[in-house]
Amino acid sequence: MRTTVTFDQDIYVQLKRLGANQDFKPFINRVLRLGLDALEQGLGKPSPEKAFSLPSFSCKPRGFDVDNVHRLLDDLDGAG
């Protein structure tokens, strides 16, 4: 089957470089087959992001009640 295809410049340069020592028509057919096979197998889809968790740290010192500010200040001053 004969058709006309217009390649983006960067793709054309890459195709010419990779297929430099080959007949262009069979090379293009091979590249298309590989790409189509990859798409059908789902290899062309972006991989889902992996879930991760970050460790959590408490800034609250142990033994201090930050809800009772007056007691906390007294404890820090050494008056407790």
BALOBA-1460 file (C-alpha; in Angstrom, 3 decimals):
// residues 80
<rec num="1" residu="m" x="0.000" y="0.000" z="0.000"/>
<rec num="2" residu="r" x="1.371" y="3.393" z="-0.886"/>
<rec num="3" residu="t" x="0.719" y="6.468" z="1.254"/>
<rec num="4" residu="t" x="2.347" y="9.753" z="2.173"/>
<rec num="5" residu="v" x="3.446" y="10.356" z="5.749"/>
<rec num="6" residu="t" x="4.891" y="13.564" z="7.140"/>
<rec num="7" residu="f" x="7.319" y="13.063" z="10.037"/>
<rec num="8" residu="d" x="8.236" y="15.670" z="12.609"/>
<rec num="9" residu="q" x="11.809" y="16.827" z="12.033"/>
<rec num="10" residu="d" x="13.215" y="15.216" z="15.190"/>
<rec num="11" residu="i" x="11.607" y="11.867" z="14.356"/>
<rec num="12" residu="y" x="12.875" y="11.989" z="10.773"/>
<rec num="13" residu="v" x="16.433" y="12.688" z="11.946"/>
<rec num="14" residu="q" x="16.279" y="9.801" z="14.412"/>
<rec num="15" residu="l" x="14.855" y="7.425" z="11.796"/>
<rec num="16" residu="k" x="17.540" y="8.375" z="9.280"/>
<rec num="17" residu="r" x="20.256" y="7.919" z="11.910"/>
<rec num="18" residu="l" x="19.003" y="4.545" z="13.162"/>
<rec num="19" residu="g" x="18.260" y="3.208" z="9.695"/>
<rec num="20" residu="a" x="21.343" y="4.642" z="7.984"/>
<rec num="21" residu="n" x="22.634" y="1.320" z="6.613"/>
<rec num="22" residu="q" x="19.238" y="-0.156" z="5.773"/>
<rec num="23" residu="d" x="16.625" y="0.215" z="3.087"/>
<rec num="24" residu="f" x="14.273" y="2.882" z="4.405"/>
<rec num="25" residu="k" x="10.944" y="1.184" z="3.558"/>
<rec num="26" residu="p" x="11.633" y="-2.138" z="5.374"/>
<rec num="27" residu="f" x="13.174" y="-0.237" z="8.263"/>
<rec num="28" residu="i" x="10.087" y="1.994" z="8.674"/>
<rec num="29" residu="n" x="7.815" y="-1.063" z="8.539"/>
<rec num="30" residu="r" x="9.910" y="-2.780" z="11.244"/>
<rec num="31" residu="v" x="9.836" y="0.308" z="13.480"/>
<rec num="32" residu="l" x="6.076" y="0.631" z="13.070"/>
<rec num="33" residu="r" x="5.514" y="-3.054" z="13.845"/>
<rec num="34" residu="l" x="7.609" y="-2.801" z="17.008"/>
<rec num="35" residu="g" x="5.752" y="0.334" z="18.106"/>
<rec num="36" residu="l" x="2.327" y="-1.119" z="17.350"/>
<rec num="37" residu="d" x="3.156" y="-4.356" z="19.196"/>
<rec num="38" residu="a" x="4.297" y="-2.313" z="22.208"/>
<rec num="39" residu="l" x="1.068" y="-0.298" z="22.168"/>
<rec num="40" residu="e" x="-1.075" y="-3.429" z="21.977"/>
<rec num="41" residu="q" x="0.798" y="-4.958" z="24.921"/>
<rec num="42" residu="g" x="0.285" y="-1.816" z="26.963"/>
<rec num="43" residu="l" x="3.951" y="-0.853" z="26.920"/>
<rec num="44" residu="g" x="3.115" y="2.560" z="25.534"/>
<rec num="45" residu="k" x="1.020" y="3.482" z="28.552"/>
<rec num="46" residu="p" x="2.576" y="5.442" z="31.376"/>
<rec num="47" residu="s" x="3.164" y="3.325" z="34.447"/>
<rec num="48" residu="p" x="0.979" y="4.158" z="37.438"/>
<rec num="49" residu="e" x="2.715" y="6.080" z="40.181"/>
<rec num="50" residu="k" x="3.748" y="3.931" z="43.092"/>
<rec num="51" residu="a" x="2.212" y="4.833" z="46.428"/>
<rec num="52" residu="f" x="4.583" y="5.750" z="49.203"/>
<rec num="53" residu="s" x="4.351" y="7.024" z="52.739"/>
<rec num="54" residu="l" x="6.535" y="9.476" z="54.566"/>
<rec num="55" residu="p" x="7.506" y="9.028" z="58.181"/>
<rec num="56" residu="s" x="5.821" y="11.389" z="60.612"/>
<rec num="57" residu="f" x="7.587" y="13.106" z="63.459"/>
<rec num="58" residu="s" x="6.089" y="14.742" z="66.506"/>
<rec num="59" residu="c" x="7.523" y="18.117" z="67.507"/>
<rec num="60" residu="k" x="5.864" y="17.884" z="70.894"/>
<rec num="61" residu="p" x="8.385" y="17.001" z="73.615"/>
<rec num="62" residu="r" x="7.328" y="14.096" z="75.797"/>
<rec num="63" residu="g" x="5.914" y="15.026" z="79.174"/>
<rec num="64" residu="f" x="4.842" y="18.545" z="78.217"/>
<rec num="65" residu="d" x="1.234" y="19.607" z="77.936"/>
<rec num="66" residu="v" x="1.247" y="22.305" z="75.276"/>
<rec num="67" residu="d" x="-2.444" y="22.970" z="75.921"/>
<rec num="68" residu="n" x="-1.579" y="24.315" z="79.364"/>
<rec num="69" residu="v" x="0.809" y="27.145" z="78.463"/>
<rec num="70" residu="h" x="1.226" y="28.477" z="82.006"/>
<rec num="71" residu="r" x="2.336" y="25.089" z="83.329"/>
<rec num="72" residu="l" x="4.682" y="24.655" z="80.374"/>
<rec num="73" residu="l" x="6.304" y="28.060" z="81.032"/>
<rec num="74" residu="d" x="6.628" y="27.300" z="84.741"/>
<rec num="75" residu="d" x="8.273" y="23.957" z="83.943"/>
<rec num="76" residu="l" x="10.691" y="25.622" z="81.553"/>
<rec num="77" residu="d" x="11.572" y="28.286" z="84.133"/>
<rec num="78" residu="g" x="12.191" y="25.591" z="86.732"/>
<rec num="79" residu="a" x="9.446" y="26.867" z="88.999"/>
<rec num="80" residu="g" x="7.386" y="23.737" z="88.739"/>
